[in-house]
């Protein structure tokens, strides 16, 4: 039963990051555009799309890192204080 939960953690994060990858690959107008679509201040819309996607990705990486560091299998090679 414990193995099921360990695989669940990794599988869940794999799915989250794959969704983020697939999302950026779909040619939505806020990620990719061959025509000029103005947004705030005349900046092309896709620039803001990429900035938001990047910020979300960085937040997910930080959350993933913190969750990993709470798990004992990621501390296998840590030095023990004696």
C-alpha positions in Angstrom: 0.0 0.0 0.0 2.9 2.4 0.8 4.3 1.9 -2.8 1.0 3.0 -4.2 1.2 6.4 -2.4 4.9 6.9 -3.4 4.0 6.3 -7.1 1.0 8.5 -6.7 3.1 11.5 -5.7 5.5 11.1 -8.7 2.7 10.4 -11.1 0.7 13.4 -10.0 3.6 15.8 -10.5 4.4 14.2 -13.8 0.9 14.8 -15.0 1.0 18.4 -13.7 4.2 19.2 -15.6 3.1 17.4 -18.7 -0.1 19.5 -18.7 2.0 22.6 -18.5 4.2 21.4 -21.4 1.2 20.5 -23.6 -0.4 23.8 -22.8 2.5 25.8 -24.0 2.7 23.7 -27.2 -0.9 24.4 -28.3 -0.9 27.5 -30.5 -3.2 29.6 -28.4 -3.2 33.3 -29.3 -1.8 34.2 -25.9 1.3 31.9 -26.5 1.8 32.1 -30.3 0.5 34.6 -32.9 1.6 35.4 -36.4 -0.4 38.6 -36.3 0.0 41.5 -33.9 -2.4 41.3 -31.0 -1.9 44.3 -28.8 -2.2 44.0 -25.0 -1.3 46.4 -22.2 0.9 49.3 -23.5 1.0 47.9 -27.0 3.1 44.9 -26.0 2.1 41.8 -28.0 -0.3 39.5 -26.1 1.9 36.4 -26.4 4.7 38.1 -24.4 2.3 38.3 -21.4 1.2 34.7 -22.0 4.8 33.5 -21.8 5.5 35.6 -18.7 2.4 34.2 -16.9 3.2 30.6 -17.9 6.8 31.0 -16.8 5.7 32.4 -13.4 3.3 29.5 -12.9 5.9 27.0 -13.9 8.4 28.5 -11.4 5.8 28.4 -8.6 5.1 24.8 -9.4 8.8 23.9 -9.3 9.1 25.5 -5.9 6.0 23.7 -4.6 7.4 20.4 -6.0 10.8 21.0 -4.4 9.3 21.7 -1.0 7.0 18.7 -1.2 10.0 16.5 -2.2 12.1 17.8 0.7 9.4 16.7 3.1 9.7 13.1 1.9 12.3 10.8 3.4 13.3 9.1 0.2 14.8 12.4 -1.0 17.1 12.4 2.1 18.8 9.1 1.5 22.3 10.5 1.2 22.0 13.3 3.8 24.7 13.3 6.5 23.6 12.3 9.9 24.4 14.7 12.7 26.2 12.8 15.5 
